[in-house]
Amino acid sequence: MKRLSMRERKILRTGGLVLQQGLWRLRTNQELRELCKQLDIVADVKKKRWEWVGHVARMDQGRTVEKIFESKPEESRIRDDPE
């Protein structure tokens, strides 16, 4: 999520230069969000995840995705020794 936020800020900052009283400055993250009128990308990803969970929860019992989502492992996986 941190890397995603950093990437979003980098993209937004490409248009973030503003001339103010004869000096150039970068807009703050808050100014960029207000200018774009959008949620930050991390909040948007979290929102989409919850929408997907709701979608899966409403699925019919026979659907594969719903089965996987509600399944519980019967036993723990045995890890092999790398040697």
C-alpha positions in Angstrom: 0.0 0.0 0.0 2.9 2.3 0.8 4.4 1.8 -2.7 1.0 2.3 -4.3 0.6 5.7 -2.4 4.1 6.8 -3.4 3.4 6.0 -7.1 0.1 7.9 -7.0 1.8 11.0 -5.6 4.5 10.8 -8.2 1.9 10.7 -11.0 -0.1 13.6 -9.4 3.0 15.7 -9.0 3.7 15.7 -12.7 1.1 18.5 -12.9 1.8 19.8 -9.4 4.1 22.7 -10.2 2.5 26.1 -9.6 3.9 29.6 -10.0 3.2 31.7 -6.9 4.6 35.2 -6.4 7.2 34.6 -9.1 8.5 31.4 -7.5 7.8 27.8 -8.5 6.6 25.4 -5.8 5.2 21.9 -5.6 1.6 21.5 -4.5 0.9 19.5 -1.4 -0.8 16.1 -1.4 -4.0 17.7 -0.1 -4.0 20.4 -2.8 -3.5 17.7 -5.5 -6.4 15.6 -4.1 -8.7 18.6 -4.0 -7.7 19.6 -7.5 -8.4 16.0 -8.8 -11.5 15.6 -6.6 -10.9 11.9 -6.0 -10.1 9.5 -3.2 -6.6 8.5 -2.7 -5.7 5.2 -4.4 -5.2 3.2 -1.2 -8.7 4.1 0.1 -10.1 3.2 -3.4 -8.4 -0.2 -3.4 -9.7 -0.9 0.1 -13.2 0.1 -1.0 -13.0 -2.2 -4.0 -11.9 -5.1 -1.9 -14.9 -4.7 0.4 -17.2 -4.5 -2.6 -15.7 -7.8 -3.9 -16.2 -9.4 -0.5 -19.9 -8.4 -0.6 -20.2 -9.7 -4.1 -18.7 -13.1 -3.1 -20.9 -13.3 0.0 -24.0 -12.9 -2.1 -23.0 -15.7 -4.6 -24.8 -19.0 -4.9 -23.5 -21.9 -2.9 -22.3 -23.8 -6.0 -20.0 -21.2 -7.4 -16.3 -22.0 -7.3 -15.1 -18.6 -6.1 -17.6 -18.7 -3.2 -16.4 -22.2 -2.2 -12.8 -21.1 -2.1 -13.7 -17.9 -0.2 -15.5 -19.8 2.5 -13.3 -22.9 2.7 -11.1 -23.7 5.7 -7.9 -25.7 5.3 -8.3 -29.2 6.9 -4.7 -29.5 7.9 -1.6 -27.3 7.9 0.9 -27.6 5.1 4.1 -29.4 5.9 7.1 -27.4 4.9 9.9 -29.3 3.2 13.4 -28.9 4.5 15.3 -27.1 1.7 18.3 -29.4 2.2 
